[in-house]
Amino acid sequence: MDELRHLFRRAADHAADYRLSLPDRPVGVPVDQAALNEAFAGPLPDAPTPPERVLADLVAAAEPGLVATAGPRYFGFVVGGASPAATAADMLAAGWDQIAFNAVTSPAAVAAETAAGTWLKELLGIPATASAGFVTGGQAANTAGLAAARHQVLADAGWDVERRGLTGAPAVRVFAGAERHATIDRSLRLLGLGTDALRPVSTGPQGAIDPDALAAALRDAGPGPTIVCLQAGNVNTGACDDLRRACDLVHRHGGWAHVDGAFGLWAAASPTTRHLVDGLETADSWACDGHKWLNLPYDTAFAFCARPDVHAAAMSYAAAYLVGSGGAPAGADLTAESSRRARGFAVWAGLRELGRDGVAALVERCCALARRFADGLSAAGFEVVNDVVLNQVLVGFGDDARTDRVVAAVQTDGTCWAGGTTWRGRRLMRISVSNATTTEADVDRSVAAIARLAHGIGGELVH
């Protein structure tokens, strides 16, 4: 027992040392991938290795290849760092090693998900009667929401898709904005609907779906099983669809409205940004990440559904040996995974740590820091091409080739990390401010580094 306690403490010490180093360590540096692979490679030993030696070898092998994604100057991929209480709870979850299938395999895991799900719905303005499935990410959340949508629109057409499959089923039309997230397309592939079911709808200047174009598309399509995928937080600009008007249009045509709100749905948690997602409560299903703006550990996300019975019908299963199944939908009834880690503990802890006011302050601070980024880069002579309404900033540094060189230089420099994207035919730097530990000084330091590197690269500055 003493050896186990010592091992776990060593692991916790390594984790704490790493987290404490984040404000000062390079965010991303060039890595010799071959050398990193070699450090992990080699033949599997014949004899057992002492756990403490295994841990030491793991730390030594991994350290050169760690990216400071949890740090205050990582601005790529809408990634938030995990908060202290949530991280500690996740460490406990690993130690407890619970199977969060149902209340028989882990009563505590199901209770934590139930409580945390209630808090999440309150924060986001989702109806209290909705179901909440704890999944791995936006992909899984969108898939669960669209599975529920597929079930209901086909049931309305007299077709039991869970029993009969899709062969011979009425065709399902899926309308989505032209700037939807790529996980929507993948979910349609995974659900057997296929991307040919997609009917792209044009978007406005900032990438939000055009309500008039949606109205025309629904009218022209006529009756039939219809799903509409809406977006809270365009992946590039942060723009949000007019959810109230769009959901009203969908329901008038007998369809199902699903909202992909991976990060943008958190606008609902702050009085200053709530107007951007007005009407979200009128949708039928919602996808939202926790490891983005809520600053929970990877991997944490949520699939909400206004009709828990439909959610469970689309996702659950039963078997004689699965003791405890068949009751009120919970745990694995609402997800595609049976062997589930107890991620609800970290969600519960992270929400308790922040509280309602803390979540609102986190959203407001990240939005303010994004505007500070935009103002700083504009003042330095660079082009901010989007309206900064949330935490997303798009920056151009001249022609596409020059912008790509600036992005590459920033990623190599290590002061901060930002990714590249293509939006409206242009290559741009994409900056996402999502970390609770990011400060004004971090933004100013990053702006200075980006300006220094960009001015050192030849070419015309203005596009």
Disulfide bonds with the S-S distance in Angstrom:
none
